[in-house]
Amino acid sequence: MRRRDLPTAFHATAPLRLDFAGGWTDVPPFSAREGGVVVNGAIALRAHVELHLGGKLLRLVSEEFGETLECANSGGLVPGRLPLLTAALRRFPVLGGFTLTTRCDAPPGSGLGSSGALGVALVGALTRARQETLSGQDVADQAWQVETIEAELPGGKQDQYGAALGGFHRLSFHDPDVGVEPVTLDATFAAALERQTLICYTNKSRVSGDTISRVMGAYERGDRKVTGALHGLKETGDAMAEALRAADLARVGTLLSENWKHQQALDPGMRTAEMAQLEAAAASAGALGGKAAGAGAGGCIFFVMRGDAREAASAVAGTGAKVLPLSWAPEGVRTW
């Protein structure tokens, strides 16, 4: 297809997610050897990608990191700066000059799956520019390949599947296979869960790859504490799917806290001082339960409250944390 026969601008967005339970069990080698279960729900905070064709240079702009990379040709797309963007372009090349711009509605390192959502949006925009059509699950798989294989950033697959598909899902992993099972929430319960969930950003981003390497290294060495925690996380994932379907808000809160205990058993740095402070503030405001979003060790921590989360927001204000907006996102990746 010649350049002049194509549109000159392509866009994609993909939602971030809250991982309610089972995170870490989607990460190899545990997911390959024993299989994992994760329950997550897509949220309206999104990753955004814009591709504009034209010009002499290849220009990559990451607004979320405040970085720009320019090169004369694809030979400059080497690992290093902006690894996710360069990896996506190596896997899905674009002919000629262009400007590729990315941004995200959440802070980097938030634990809300922003890199996975960004990878999904990148695959969506680049494949649209190449006039290729992929299913949602194919987009998710390609985004994981870009991030984990091409960019060599370790992680599981739940973020990409949440971003590509939208909505709530129970995801099962037995590498390389992924089982996708929608979790349909009662409408009244979904509204209550949205109203009573409080997401707090600790203002400390985390580098999940470092934590992932330590945890899975311990698992491979046969560390009993880590292996037991991973099994506990998997069991909590199954229980969470049942609690959401049953519209049992108290049970959801209890399972969040149970999941968080298993997470903390994985690594000594999982619970930061900022997180502990937020937990105490949320507990005093009537939290039913809560956990770190994503890998933990910084980023966001979220709670299910007894009442309206907006009323509880003032209780955490004194910690210096930033409360992020929440609404569910039934739609996954979107391109135009």
C-alpha positions as CSV (number, residue, x, y, z in Angstrom):
1,M,0.0,0.0,0.0
2,R,1.5,3.4,-1.0
3,R,1.7,6.2,1.5
4,R,-0.5,8.5,-0.5
5,D,-3.3,5.9,-0.5
6,L,-3.4,5.9,3.3
7,P,-4.9,8.2,5.9
8,T,-2.2,10.3,7.6
9,A,-3.4,10.1,11.2
10,F,-4.2,7.1,13.4
11,H,-5.4,7.0,17.0
12,A,-5.9,4.4,19.7
13,T,-6.9,4.3,23.4
14,A,-7.1,1.4,25.9
15,P,-8.3,1.3,29.5
16,L,-6.2,0.7,32.6
17,R,-7.4,-1.8,35.2
18,L,-7.9,-2.6,38.8
19,D,-6.6,-6.1,39.6
20,F,-9.0,-7.4,42.3
21,A,-7.2,-10.6,43.0
22,G,-4.7,-13.2,41.7
23,G,-2.1,-10.8,40.3
24,W,1.4,-12.3,40.1
25,T,0.0,-15.7,39.1
26,D,0.0,-14.6,35.5
27,V,3.7,-14.2,35.5
28,P,6.1,-16.9,34.2
29,P,7.5,-19.3,35.3
30,F,4.6,-19.8,37.8
31,S,2.0,-19.3,35.0
32,A,3.7,-21.9,32.8
33,R,4.3,-24.5,35.5
34,E,1.2,-24.3,37.7
35,G,-1.2,-21.9,35.9
36,G,-2.6,-18.7,37.3
37,V,-6.0,-17.0,37.9
38,V,-6.5,-13.2,37.9
39,V,-9.7,-11.2,38.2
40,N,-9.6,-7.6,37.0
41,G,-11.9,-4.8,35.9
42,A,-11.1,-2.1,33.3
43,I,-11.4,1.5,34.4
44,A,-12.0,4.7,32.5
45,L,-8.4,6.0,32.9
46,R,-6.9,5.3,29.6
47,A,-3.6,5.1,27.6
48,H,-3.6,7.2,24.4
49,V,-1.6,6.8,21.2
50,E,-1.5,9.1,18.1
51,L,0.4,8.4,14.9
52,H,0.9,11.1,12.4
53,L,2.6,10.2,9.1
54,G,4.9,12.6,7.3
55,G,8.1,14.5,7.7
56,K,11.7,13.3,7.3
57,L,12.4,12.0,10.8
58,L,11.0,9.2,13.0
59,R,9.8,11.2,16.1
60,L,8.7,9.5,19.3
61,V,7.1,11.6,22.0
62,S,6.3,10.1,25.4
63,E,4.2,12.8,27.2
64,E,3.9,10.6,30.3
65,F,7.7,10.5,30.8
66,G,8.4,13.9,29.2
67,E,10.8,12.3,26.7
68,T,11.3,12.7,22.9
69,L,13.4,10.6,20.7
70,E,14.2,11.5,17.1
71,C,16.1,9.4,14.5
72,A,16.7,9.4,10.8
73,N,15.5,5.9,10.1
74,S,14.5,2.6,11.8
75,G,18.1,1.8,12.6
76,G,17.8,4.3,15.5
77,L,15.0,2.3,17.1
78,V,17.3,0.3,19.4
79,P,16.6,-0.8,23.0
80,G,17.3,1.9,25.6
81,R,15.3,5.1,25.6
82,L,11.5,4.7,25.3
83,P,11.8,0.9,25.2
84,L,8.1,0.1,24.8
85,L,7.7,2.5,21.8
86,T,10.8,1.4,20.0
87,A,9.9,-2.3,20.6
88,A,6.4,-1.7,19.1
89,L,7.9,0.0,16.1
90,R,10.4,-2.8,15.5
91,R,7.6,-5.3,15.6
92,F,5.2,-3.2,13.5
93,P,7.3,-1.0,11.3
94,V,5.9,2.1,9.7
95,L,7.4,3.4,6.4
96,G,8.7,6.9,6.0
97,G,8.7,9.7,8.5
98,F,6.2,10.0,11.3
99,T,5.4,11.3,14.8
100,L,4.3,8.8,17.4
101,T,2.9,10.4,20.6
102,T,1.8,8.6,23.7
103,R,0.2,9.8,27.0
104,C,-1.6,8.2,29.9
105,D,-4.3,9.4,32.3
106,A,-2.5,7.9,35.3
107,P,1.0,8.5,36.6
108,P,3.8,6.2,35.4
109,G,4.4,3.3,37.8
110,S,0.9,3.6,39.2
111,G,0.3,-0.2,39.3
112,L,-2.8,0.2,37.2
113,G,-1.4,-1.6,34.2
114,S,-0.5,1.6,32.3
115,S,2.4,0.0,30.4
116,G,0.2,-2.9,29.4
117,A,-2.6,-0.5,28.2
118,L,-0.1,1.6,26.4
119,G,1.3,-1.5,24.6
120,V,-2.3,-2.4,23.6
121,A,-2.9,1.1,22.3
122,L,0.4,1.0,20.4
123,V,-0.5,-2.3,18.7
124,G,-3.9,-0.9,17.9
125,A,-2.7,2.3,16.3
126,L,0.2,0.7,14.4
127,T,-1.8,-2.3,13.0
128,R,-4.5,0.1,11.9
129,A,-1.9,2.2,10.1
130,R,-0.7,-1.0,8.5
131,Q,-4.3,-2.0,7.6
132,E,-4.1,-5.1,9.7
133,T,-7.1,-6.3,11.6
134,L,-6.6,-8.2,14.9
135,S,-9.1,-9.6,17.4
136,G,-9.0,-8.2,21.0
137,Q,-7.2,-11.3,22.2
138,D,-4.7,-11.1,19.4
139,V,-4.0,-7.4,20.2
140,A,-3.4,-8.4,23.9
141,D,-1.1,-11.2,22.9
142,Q,0.9,-9.0,20.5
143,A,1.2,-6.3,23.1
144,W,2.6,-8.8,25.6
145,Q,5.1,-10.0,23.0
146,V,6.1,-6.3,22.4
147,E,6.6,-5.6,26.1
148,T,8.0,-8.8,27.4
149,I,9.8,-10.4,24.5
150,E,10.9,-7.5,22.3
151,A,11.4,-4.8,25.0
152,E,12.5,-7.4,27.6
153,L,10.4,-5.9,30.4
154,P,9.2,-8.9,32.6
155,G,5.6,-9.3,33.5
156,G,2.4,-11.3,33.1
157,K,-0.5,-10.9,30.6
158,Q,-3.4,-9.7,32.7
159,D,-2.8,-6.0,32.0
160,Q,-2.9,-6.5,28.2
161,Y,-6.0,-8.6,28.3
162,G,-7.8,-6.2,30.6
163,A,-6.9,-3.3,28.3
164,A,-7.8,-5.0,25.0
165,L,-11.1,-6.4,26.2
166,G,-12.5,-4.0,28.7
167,G,-15.1,-5.0,31.4
168,F,-14.5,-7.5,34.2
169,H,-12.9,-10.9,33.6
170,R,-11.6,-14.0,35.3
171,L,-8.5,-14.7,33.3
172,S,-6.7,-18.1,33.6
173,F,-3.2,-18.6,32.5
174,H,-1.3,-21.8,31.5
175,D,1.3,-20.5,29.1
176,P,1.0,-20.0,26.3
177,D,-2.8,-20.3,26.6
178,V,-5.1,-17.7,28.2
179,G,-8.6,-18.4,29.2
180,V,-11.0,-15.5,29.1
181,E,-14.2,-15.7,31.1
182,P,-16.3,-12.5,31.4
183,V,-17.6,-11.7,34.9
184,T,-21.0,-10.0,34.7
185,L,-21.8,-7.7,37.6
186,D,-25.3,-6.9,38.7
187,A,-25.9,-3.3,37.6
188,T,-26.8,-2.1,41.1
189,F,-23.8,-3.8,42.6
190,A,-21.5,-2.4,39.9
191,A,-22.6,1.1,40.7
192,A,-22.1,0.5,44.4
193,L,-18.7,-1.0,43.9
194,E,-17.7,2.0,41.7
195,R,-19.1,4.5,44.3
196,Q,-17.4,2.8,47.2
197,T,-13.9,2.1,45.7
198,L,-11.1,4.6,46.6
199,I,-7.9,4.6,44.5
200,C,-5.0,6.4,46.1
201,Y,-1.7,7.2,44.4
202,T,1.2,7.2,46.9
203,N,3.2,9.7,44.8
204,K,5.9,7.1,44.7
205,S,6.1,5.2,41.4
206,R,7.5,1.7,41.5
207,V,9.6,-0.3,39.0
208,S,7.7,-3.6,38.9
209,G,10.3,-5.4,36.8
210,D,12.8,-5.4,39.7
211,T,10.3,-6.8,42.1
212,I,9.1,-9.4,39.6
213,S,12.6,-10.6,39.0
214,R,13.2,-11.0,42.7
215,V,9.9,-12.8,43.4
216,M,10.1,-15.2,40.4
217,G,13.7,-15.9,41.2
218,A,12.7,-17.0,44.7
219,Y,10.0,-19.2,43.2
220,E,12.4,-20.9,40.9
221,R,14.7,-21.6,43.8
222,G,11.8,-23.3,45.6
223,D,11.3,-20.7,48.3
224,R,8.4,-22.2,50.3
225,K,7.0,-18.8,51.5
226,V,6.9,-17.4,48.0
227,T,5.4,-20.5,46.5
228,G,2.8,-20.7,49.2
229,A,1.9,-17.1,48.6
230,L,1.5,-17.6,44.9
231,H,-0.9,-20.5,45.5
232,G,-2.8,-18.3,48.0
233,L,-3.1,-15.6,45.4
234,K,-4.5,-18.1,42.8
235,E,-7.1,-19.3,45.3
236,T,-8.1,-15.8,46.1
237,G,-8.6,-15.1,42.4
238,D,-11.1,-17.9,42.1
239,A,-12.9,-16.7,45.3
240,M,-13.0,-13.1,44.1
241,A,-14.8,-14.1,40.8
242,E,-17.5,-15.8,42.9
243,A,-17.8,-12.8,45.3
244,L,-18.2,-10.3,42.4
245,R,-20.9,-12.5,40.7
246,A,-22.7,-12.9,44.0
247,A,-22.7,-9.1,44.5
248,D,-21.1,-9.6,48.0
249,L,-19.4,-6.3,48.7
250,A,-18.2,-7.3,52.2
251,R,-16.7,-10.5,50.8
252,V,-14.9,-8.5,48.1
253,G,-13.4,-6.3,50.7
254,T,-12.2,-9.2,52.8
255,L,-10.7,-10.9,49.7
256,L,-8.8,-7.7,48.8
257,S,-7.1,-7.7,52.2
258,E,-6.4,-11.5,51.9
259,N,-4.8,-10.9,48.6
260,W,-2.7,-8.1,50.0
261,K,-1.4,-10.4,52.8
262,H,-0.3,-12.9,50.1
263,Q,1.3,-10.1,48.1
264,Q,3.3,-8.9,51.1
265,A,4.6,-12.4,51.6
266,L,6.2,-12.4,48.2
267,D,8.8,-9.7,48.9
268,P,10.0,-7.6,51.9
269,G,9.7,-4.3,50.0
270,M,6.1,-4.9,48.9
271,R,4.5,-2.6,51.5
272,T,6.0,0.8,51.6
273,A,5.8,3.3,54.5
274,E,3.4,5.4,52.3
275,M,1.1,2.4,51.8
276,A,1.1,1.6,55.5
277,Q,0.1,5.2,56.2
278,L,-2.7,5.0,53.7
279,E,-4.0,1.7,55.1
280,A,-4.3,3.2,58.5
281,A,-6.1,6.3,57.2
282,A,-8.5,4.2,55.1
283,A,-9.2,1.8,58.0
284,S,-10.1,4.7,60.3
285,A,-12.5,5.9,57.5
286,G,-14.3,2.5,57.4
287,A,-12.5,0.4,54.8
288,L,-13.9,-3.1,54.2
289,G,-10.5,-4.1,52.7
290,G,-7.8,-3.1,50.3
291,K,-4.7,-4.0,48.4
292,A,-1.9,-2.6,46.3
293,A,-2.7,-2.2,42.7
294,G,-0.4,-4.2,40.4
295,A,2.9,-5.5,41.6
296,G,3.0,-3.4,44.7
297,A,6.0,-1.8,46.3
298,G,4.6,1.7,45.6
299,G,2.2,3.1,43.0
300,C,-1.5,2.9,44.0
301,I,-3.4,1.2,46.7
302,F,-7.1,0.9,46.6
303,F,-9.9,0.2,49.1
304,V,-13.5,-0.8,49.2
305,M,-15.2,1.5,51.7
306,R,-18.3,1.0,53.8
307,G,-19.8,4.1,52.3
308,D,-19.2,6.6,49.5
309,A,-15.5,6.8,48.6
310,R,-15.8,10.6,48.1
311,E,-16.5,11.0,51.8
312,A,-13.5,8.9,52.7
313,A,-11.2,10.9,50.4
314,S,-10.7,13.6,53.0
315,A,-9.4,11.0,55.4
316,V,-6.5,10.2,53.2
317,A,-5.8,13.8,52.2
318,G,-3.5,14.3,55.2
319,T,-1.2,11.5,53.9
320,G,-0.3,13.5,50.8
321,A,-1.8,10.8,48.5
322,K,-3.6,11.7,45.4
323,V,-7.1,10.2,45.0
324,L,-7.7,9.1,41.4
325,P,-11.1,9.1,39.7
326,L,-12.9,5.8,39.1
327,S,-15.5,4.6,36.7
328,W,-15.7,1.2,35.0
329,A,-14.8,0.8,31.3
330,P,-16.9,-1.7,29.5
331,E,-15.1,-1.0,26.2
332,G,-11.5,-2.2,25.6
333,V,-9.1,-0.9,23.0
334,R,-10.5,1.5,20.4
335,T,-8.9,2.7,17.2
336,W,-9.8,5.2,14.6
